[in-house]
């Protein structure tokens, strides 16, 4: 019996015997999943995070260890359920063995828990900055080369009390784990310096009307600490300005980020002079930062300066690529060599050295800033001070730090 060539080829394909060129093409490609908020009120944040991730990939010419990088995007709306659904699709359907993300706080905790069910996959954080993503019950295959929200506040509470003279501060923040972490980080220093926080307002993500929140702020506070991001930050700042608010502001990291400072309207009248702190400073004049800014600005629709989301995804993607390069992008051992390489990784970023602690959490420099207007008319976070190599326990012994308890609506408190 004679079998036609096409029949032989069909049989070969069905049995997995692909032609050498096809097999080579598959072997020469590595998939990296990128999970970010491409939906909901944090969409603008997710878009800039992708610019940061692609800046790192473009830096290596789109290849790692001789393999072409295939980016597979996963989209969430900042909710834990959507983040896990997207992560599950990337891992279980798209087949990624390396995933960078997510972006938001509660998402990070949820994806960390999902990571425990997928021990053969390396999960590298995006910018999710809730404290307990790594501090308590960490996943052995979840790595965060970006600092958390409490670390981002290093130096700000002391500066607000001693230099700005604010003794009594109200807080307004979104009602989930990342803002809890930011408020914790700010109050840890501010309260220790002698400050008080008589009022806290917690609002849901996507809140549109801040009139009742603004009305509830005590008249006798010296300043308002605001930890709202994306559209939430813009809406609050706009409505506060329209309501004739006069109390000066202290900014959570994402409240005075480029994703907010570049928005249209009169919010600049409210935010100029606002002190804040975080992983970046727009006016950082080191050659490394300037080179990063120029590389980032080659991305479509880039901001005048990278947001902290672009920076965080860049740093975490760079770490991913360094780890893959070290193991020659070989994941045949279920990624064991890659995870070992990542856990030991220490490298220089546009904002200084980054290394990991035993929980695979970043130790890095933090930047104290104030919002100012640049010569081009754009708003920037002007560098005031660098706080070097801040660890997750803010320099406090770990056992003592853990005794401070889990961050939340009521922790800490200094009324």
Secondary structure, DSSP 4 states (H G I P E B T S, - for coil): ----HHHHHHHHHHTT---HHHHHHHHTEEEEEEEE--SGGGHHHHHHHHHHHHHHHHHTTTEETTEEEEEEEEE--SSHHHHHHHHHIIIIIS--SEEE---SHHHHHHHHHHHTT-TTSEEE-SS---GGGTSSS--TTEEB-S--TTGGGTTHHHHHHHTS---EEEEEEESSHHHHHHHHHHHHHHHHHT-EEEEEEEE-TT----HHHHHHS-TT-SEEEEE--HHHHHHHHHHHHHTT--SEEEE-TTTSSHHHHTSSSSTHHHHTT-EEEES--TT---HHHHHHHHHHTTSTT--SS--HHHHHHHHHHHHHHHHHHHTTT--TTTTHHHHHHHHT--EEETTEEEEE-TTSBEEEEEEEEEEEE-TTS-EEEEEEEEEEEE-TTTTS-HHHHHTT---BTTBS---
